[in-house]
């Protein structure tokens, strides 16, 4: 599976989770963020979060991001597959997150 397919699957999984979880939908109502994902040599991507849905997945770094995630491809795939937790990846410096505390906490909902 390519990185683009993995990202698209993550977007679909998140959007389905929001549809099935009214409390999560309420929590994300009115939230608008641009999320940048840097995967080293594999490239950069961006996705928008608006009213509880991830949309507009695209390759390339956005001009402005509210939340930036930087990791390598293997760690990213491990996070998506839940083979490694975000906290372990942060502590071992395999994952870097740049954004406000609120936006960093939002990330736990995305993975």
N, C-alpha and C positions, 0 to 999 in steps of 0.2 A: 504494500500500500504506500502511495506517495504521501509526502507531508501535506500537500493540498487536500488529498482525500481524508487524511486523519483530521485536519482542521475542519473540513466540511462535516465530518461525522461528529466531531465535538460540538459544533454549532447546532446540528440537528438534535443531538442528545440533550443539550441544554434547553433548547426551545421546547422539546417534548416534556422535559421535567417541569418547566414553568407552567405549561398547559395543565399538567396533572396535579400541581401543587398551588392551590389558591393563596396560601400564606406567602409563598415565595413571589407569586405574581403581585400581591399587594405590596410586599417589601420593595420590589423593583419598579413599581409604578412611578412614572415621572423621572426616573433615573436615565440620564443620557451621558454616555462615556465613549471615548474612542480608545481602543486597546491596541497597543503595538506589541508584536511578538517577534523577537529577534532570535533566530536559530543559527547563529554563526554562519558558516559557509553555505548552509542550506537556504539562507535568505531571510528576508523580513516580510512580515504580513501584518495586516490590520483588520480589525472587525469593529463594528459599532454596536453598542448596547443602547437600545431605546425602548422604554416602556416594557421591559421584561423580555425583549427578544434580541438575539444577536442577529445582525444583518450586515450586508455589504462586505462580506469577506473578500479581501483582495490581497494581491502580492504587492510588495513594496512598503517602505516605511511611510507612515502618514506625516503630514506637515506638523501636526500637533497631536499629542496623545495624553490622555488623562492618566493612563496606567500603562507602564511598559514592563514587559516580561522578557528576560534574556536568559537563555539556556542553550545547551547543545541538543542535537536531534535525539540522541539516545535518552537523555533525561526527560525531554519533552514526551517522547513516546511512553516512557515508564510512568510518568505522571498521568497521562491519558488512560493507560491500561491499569492504573492504580497499583503498580508494582513498587512504586516509591511514593511516599507522601510529600506534600509540599514543604512541611516543616523540616523533614530530613534533607530534602534537596537544598533548602535555604541554609541550614546549619553546615552542610558539607560544601557550600559555595558552588553548587551545581546549578543554582537558580538565583537570579537577582530580580527583584521587583522594585520599580520606582513609581511612586505615586503617593497620594495622601493616605493616611492611616485608614480612612473610610474606604478608599478604593482598594487598598491591600486586603481589607477584610472582605470586600466584595469578591475578590478572587477565589475565596474558598467555595463560593457558590458556583463558580465556573468550572472547577475541576472535579 
